[in-house]
């Protein structure tokens, strides 16, 4: 009992000090925000949901039909600072963690395929006719550098480049036959080679993904309340997710994603 009483007394003694420390930290944070605002910088944090895909532009002749497309749910978290240089123009610099993913199923013809048969019979590479499923799931640390234009106190638009670093990612898929009537096959080593049926073969190019990416971002924002805004933007990648000249995927794939977000304005 004595130990319990001593513990309670010790907690009661330390609580005012802890509260004072928290109040001091809060006051210091408020002071720093006020100083930043006086210099013209305004801080914000936000979150959003993205939908889109990683696609060649335009679609190559090898992709004959999109059987299905699932954009998956992609989340982003962002912190940014904005400074205005007048009543209209300004700049915004941010850092965000974002996920870009999708699942697709496509019908292809004369499609360059590198995969491994799931029955253990080994590697296949050549011109492929049939169906392919692909899943992309990439996590990036992204730095947007945007110019802003405010029409009034509530509406503004933003545009500029972004630069991304791939934290981790995956690019996997499979080639398969749908049915006995819809059999997939591959000609090795080129379209003039003998045809071999493909029942099921997997591929994984995750280790070959490009680490650095960049592109353009455009969007708009509506300030609904004093500390809350709603934003929408489109981010269009300008370099492919694989290095130039990558042989396993013979055309460039660009990440194209739209995002709806909410921001807290300090």
Secondary structure, 3 states (H helix, E strand, C coil): CHHHHHHHHHHHHHHHHHHHHHHHHHHHHHHHHHHHHHCCEEEEEEEEEEEEEEECCCCCCCEEEEEEEECCCEEEEEEEEEEECCCCEEEEEEEEEEEEEEEEEEEEEEEEEEEEECCCCEEEEEEEEEEEEEEEEEEEEEEEEEEEEECCCCEEEEEEEEEEEEEEEEEEEEEECCCCCCCEEEEECCCCCEEEEECEEEEECHHHECCEEEEEEEEEEEECCCCEEEEEEEEEECCCCECCCCCCCCCCCEEEEEEEEEEEEC
